């Protein structure tokens, strides 16, 4: 088969896959601009008069804005805590020699395979009866940090292992203390890993539903929980659900674009000046 034909076939298949992946997102956006009548009208699938009533209904409700703020707080703080602890733990596993180091590394990754739904009931019991963190956003932050920490440690190990030890030794010879070596020499060199881990952690914390449903109440709900409440037994507010879905998708997209710039800058940054 000629090379040009192979390329054409490849791009055709790629176009179909992209359309298949973007189809639900496009449907969500289209539906968010429809009235209830237009949503159930087969003749208004793509040709209709757009309306912002669904977005107005969502944004005019102070409680829903509060839930968006709760989600942003939980996702941002848990991401920061996870990166802070994860990079130090990964550095210790990579650089320090201690008994059972490989076992610790493997167990850390195995912990991440536990489904969050399995943890919902025991975490709720512990948070409620022992620590009083149920219905508290900080309790949810700690849970998300614990869930995402194993993966962050695992992904950062590979990046830290690629940092030459000679750079750290040279920094120590220049008078840098261990903290300065870590924060001024090591961290700038693993920006791609930090950005990738941040994207993963933020998206998980932002979209998680089961634990947020169990561990929050009316005042501390996150947006995914609030969206589920729009699906009533007698009526489902599809327009508002799609509008909220579109709003939920905005912060992860923005965060991903910002972090992607950090990945590029980290990959192109030089470690040693000539």
C-alpha positions, 0 to 999 in steps of 0.5 A: 500500500502506498505511503500516501494511502496509508497516511490518508487511512490513518487520518481518516481513522483518527478523525472518526475516533476524535469525532466519537470522543468529542460527540458526547461533549458536543451533545452536552454543549448543544443541549445546554443551550436548549429549552425543555421543549427543544430538548425533547423535540426531534426536529430541534436536534441541531437547528434551534434558537439558542437560549442562556436560560439554563446557565442563568438558572444555574448561576443565579442560584447562590447554593450552586455557586457555593458548590462550585466553590467547594469543588474548587477548594477541595480540588486545589488544596488536595492537589497542593497537599498531594504534590507537596507530600508526594514529591518528598516521599518519591525523593526519599524512595529514589535517593535514600537506601533503606531496608524494604525500599522496593517493597514500600514502592510497590505497596504504595502503588497497590494502594491506588488500586483500591476503588474509592467506593470500597473506602466510602463506608469505613472512611465515613465511620472513622471521620464521623465517630473518631475525628469529627471530619464528616460534612467537612471540606477539610475531611474530604481534602484529606481523603482525596490526598490519601487516594491520589498520593500513591499515584503521585509518588509512583509517577514522580519516582521515574522523573526523580530517578532521571535527575543526575546525582552530580547536580545535587552534589555540586549544589552541596559543594557550593554551600546549599543545604538539603532543602535548598538542593531539593527545592532549587535544583531538583524540583525545577528539573521535574516540572513535567512530572509535577505538571502531569501529577497535578493534572491527574490529581486535580481532575480526580478530586474535581470529578469524584462523586461517591466519597463526596456524596457520603462525606458531605451534607447540604452545606458542603456538597461539591458540584458533582453531588449537586448535579445528581440531585437535579435528576428527580423522581418526577422530572429531570432538569436536563438543560441545567444538568448540561449547563452545569456539566459545561461549567464543570468542564471549564476548570480542568481544561484551563488547569490542563492548558496551564500545566501543559505549558509547565510540561513544555518549559520543564522539558526544554529547561537546561540543567547546567549553564555553559 
